[in-house]
Amino acid sequence: MADLNKPVVIRGVTLGGGDGPLICTSLVGRTRDELLAELGQIVSFEPDLIEWRVDFYSGIADRNGVLGLSADLARVSRGIPLIFTVRSAREGGEAISLGDEQVASLCVEACETRAFGLIDFELTAPRDGLDRVRAAARATDTGLILSFHDFAGTPDGELLHAKFGEAKELGGDVAKVAVMPHSVDDVLTLLRASHRAYESFDMPLITMSMGPLGVLTRVAGWMFGSSVSFAVGAASSAPGQLPIEDLRAGLAVLRKALEGA
């Protein structure tokens, strides 16, 4: 199975290698109380990573509130590394009142809190913002996920390969690609692109096809190089995510079958 030469270690958790993906669940609460309650539930499932989807948070425009809540979430997470993500509407996120420059500034300040093991920043964001976030991530020893999402369809394999290469070239620690399939061929395109990128770029990958057709990639994507699979802890953050216990059961069946091969 996939075994990267240079895995990324975040707060004692290794992305890349191993006999299965890390499991990440997302926080999508709209209020502070909802988020803390959701986090308490998620922590009980003991995922490897927890992502805060800040674009769902109704108070996102209150910078001090976001930064203060970041510290609270880090305290309650019981040492499970957190990912800070503001997904844009252009890549399937919630509509928010912040512009690209403000999002970049918020991500820089999130790095500076040192509450997060990883920060997810989009490849489609303006380059000056990406440069600022990358510098802040380096200065605070925060892992940088550079991501690309297509909720409308699945680009061809060459474009997907170029996105992985762009993430590497721009200094990402992890490259993430998520696409929407409309056929089994689309799912195969994503899996082939994942495996090609795994063989081409010495960095951890996070890849998935979304929706019902893409469920296969959430269970078996690690065999093609994906190091993380997203699951439902309390609520879904993207179509096609499985409940965390269902994902674990599927991974267990796959591992058992491979051990007997």
C-alpha positions in Angstrom: 0.0 0.0 0.0 0.9 3.7 -0.1 4.1 4.4 1.9 5.4 7.9 1.3 9.1 8.7 1.7 8.4 12.0 3.5 5.2 11.7 5.5 4.0 14.8 7.4 3.8 14.5 11.2 1.3 16.8 12.9 1.0 16.8 16.7 2.2 13.2 16.7 -0.2 12.1 13.9 1.4 10.9 10.7 -0.1 11.7 7.3 1.1 9.3 4.7 2.0 5.6 4.9 0.3 3.0 7.2 -2.3 0.4 6.5 -5.2 2.8 6.0 -6.2 6.4 5.9 -6.5 8.7 8.9 -10.1 9.5 9.6 -11.2 13.2 9.9 -14.6 14.5 11.0 -15.8 18.1 10.5 -17.4 20.6 12.8 -20.2 22.5 11.0 -22.0 24.2 13.9 -23.4 27.7 13.4 -22.9 29.0 16.9 -20.3 28.6 19.7 -22.6 26.4 21.8 -23.4 24.2 18.8 -19.7 23.8 18.0 -18.7 22.9 21.5 -21.6 20.4 21.8 -20.7 18.9 18.4 -17.0 18.7 19.3 -17.9 16.8 22.5 -19.8 14.3 20.5 -17.1 14.0 17.8 -14.3 13.5 20.4 -16.1 10.5 21.8 -15.6 8.8 18.4 -11.8 9.3 18.6 -11.1 10.4 15.0 -7.5 11.1 14.0 -8.2 14.6 12.9 -11.0 17.2 13.4 -11.7 19.9 10.8 -13.4 23.2 11.8 -15.4 24.4 8.7 -15.4 28.0 9.7 -17.5 29.0 6.7 -20.5 27.4 8.5 -19.9 29.6 11.6 -22.4 32.5 11.9 -19.8 34.6 13.7 -17.1 34.3 11.1 -16.9 38.1 10.6 -16.0 38.6 14.3 -12.2 38.0 14.1 -11.7 38.1 17.9 -14.6 35.8 18.4 -13.2 33.2 15.9 -9.7 33.4 17.4 -11.1 33.0 20.9 -13.2 30.1 19.9 -10.2 28.5 18.3 -8.5 28.3 21.6 -11.7 26.8 23.2 -11.9 24.1 20.5 -8.3 23.2 21.0 -8.8 22.7 24.7 -11.9 20.5 24.2 -10.4 18.4 21.4 -8.3 16.3 23.9 -5.2 16.6 21.8 -6.7 15.5 18.5 -5.2 17.8 15.8 -7.5 20.4 14.4 -7.7 21.7 10.8 -8.8 25.3 10.1 -10.8 25.5 6.9 -12.7 28.4 5.4 -14.2 26.8 2.2 -15.2 29.4 -0.4 -18.6 29.3 -2.1 -16.8 28.9 -5.4 -15.5 25.5 -4.1 -18.7 24.3 -2.5 -18.5 26.2 0.8 -21.1 28.3 2.6 -21.7 31.9 1.4 -19.9 34.3 3.8 -19.4 38.0 4.2 -15.6 37.9 4.0 -13.7 38.6 0.8 -10.5 36.7 -0.3 -8.2 39.1 1.4 -10.1 38.9 4.7 -10.1 35.1 4.5 -6.4 35.0 4.0 -5.9 37.4 7.0 -8.1 35.2 9.2 -6.1 32.1 8.1 -2.8 33.9 9.0 -4.2 34.8 12.5 -5.5 31.2 12.9 -2.0 30.0 12.3 -0.6 32.4 14.9 -3.0 31.0 17.6 -1.1 27.7 17.3 -4.5 26.0 18.0 -4.4 24.2 14.7 -2.2 21.4 13.4 -3.2 22.1 9.8 -4.7 24.9 7.8 -6.6 24.2 4.5 -6.2 27.0 1.9 -7.5 26.9 -1.7 -5.4 26.9 -4.8 -7.9 29.1 -6.5 -7.4 31.9 -4.0 -5.4 35.0 -5.0 -1.7 34.3 -5.0 -0.7 37.1 -2.6 -3.1 35.6 0.0 -1.7 32.1 -0.5 1.9 33.5 0.0 0.9 35.2 3.3 -0.8 32.0 4.6 2.2 29.8 3.6 4.6 32.2 5.4 2.4 32.1 8.5 2.1 28.3 8.4 5.9 28.0 8.1 6.5 30.5 11.0 4.2 28.6 13.3 4.9 25.0 12.3 1.4 24.6 11.0 0.9 22.1 8.2 -0.5 23.6 5.0 -3.1 21.8 2.9 -3.4 23.3 -0.5 -6.8 22.2 -1.9 -8.9 22.1 -5.1 -12.6 21.2 -5.1 -15.0 20.8 -8.1 -18.6 20.3 -6.9 -19.9 20.4 -10.5 -17.9 17.6 -12.1 -14.7 15.7 -12.5 -11.9 17.4 -14.6 -9.8 15.2 -16.8 -6.8 13.4 -15.4 -4.3 15.8 -16.8 -5.9 18.8 -15.1 -6.1 16.9 -11.8 -2.4 16.0 -12.1 -1.6 19.6 -12.7 -3.5 20.6 -9.5 -1.4 18.1 -7.5 1.7 19.5 -9.1 0.6 23.1 -8.3 0.1 22.3 -4.7 3.6 20.9 -4.5 5.2 23.8 -6.4 3.5 26.4 -4.2 4.8 24.9 -1.0 2.0 22.9 0.3 2.7 20.1 2.8 -0.4 18.2 1.7 -2.3 18.3 -1.6 -6.1 17.8 -1.5 -8.4 17.3 -4.5 -12.1 16.6 -4.2 -14.4 16.2 -7.3 -18.0 15.3 -8.1 -18.5 12.2 -10.3 -21.3 11.7 -12.7 -20.3 8.2 -13.8 -18.1 5.3 -12.7 -15.6 6.5 -15.2 -15.3 9.8 -13.3 -14.5 7.8 -10.1 -11.8 5.9 -12.0 -10.4 9.2 -13.3 -10.0 10.4 -9.7 -8.4 7.2 -8.5 -6.0 7.0 -11.5 -5.0 10.7 -10.9 -4.5 9.9 -7.2 -2.2 7.0 -7.9 -0.3 8.9 -10.5 0.2 11.9 -8.2 1.3 9.5 -5.4 4.0 8.1 -7.7 5.0 11.6 -9.0 5.0 13.9 -6.0 6.7 13.2 -2.7 4.0 14.5 -0.4 0.8 13.2 1.3 -2.4 13.4 -0.7 -6.0 13.7 0.3 -8.3 12.7 -2.6 -12.0 11.8 -3.0 -14.9 11.6 -5.3 -18.0 13.0 -3.6 -21.6 11.9 -3.6 -23.0 8.3 -3.6 -20.9 7.3 -6.6 -17.7 8.4 -4.8 -18.2 6.4 -1.6 -15.7 3.8 -2.9 -13.0 6.4 -2.8 -13.7 7.1 0.8 -13.1 3.5 1.8 -10.5 2.4 -0.7 -8.9 5.7 -1.7 -5.9 5.0 0.5 -4.9 2.1 -1.7 -4.4 4.7 -4.5 -2.4 7.2 -2.3 -5.0 9.2 -0.3 -3.9 9.6 3.3 -7.1 10.9 4.9 -10.8 10.0 4.6 -13.6 12.3 5.8 -16.4 10.8 7.8 -19.6 12.0 9.6 -19.1 12.6 13.3 -22.2 14.7 14.1 -23.1 16.1 10.7 -21.8 15.9 7.1 -19.7 18.6 5.6 -19.8 17.2 2.0 -22.0 14.8 0.0 -21.1 11.1 0.2 -19.5 11.0 3.6 -20.1 7.9 5.7 -20.8 7.8 9.4 -17.5 7.3 11.1 -18.4 3.8 12.4 -19.5 2.7 9.0 -16.2 3.9 7.5 -14.2 2.1 10.1 -16.2 -1.1 9.5 -15.6 -0.8 5.7 -11.9 -0.2 6.2 -11.7 -3.2 8.6 -13.3 -5.5 5.9 -10.9 -4.2 3.3 -7.8 -4.7 5.5 -8.9 -8.3 6.4 -9.4 -9.1 2.7 -6.0 -7.8 1.9 -4.3 -9.7 4.7 -5.7 -12.9 3.2 -4.7 -12.0 -0.4 
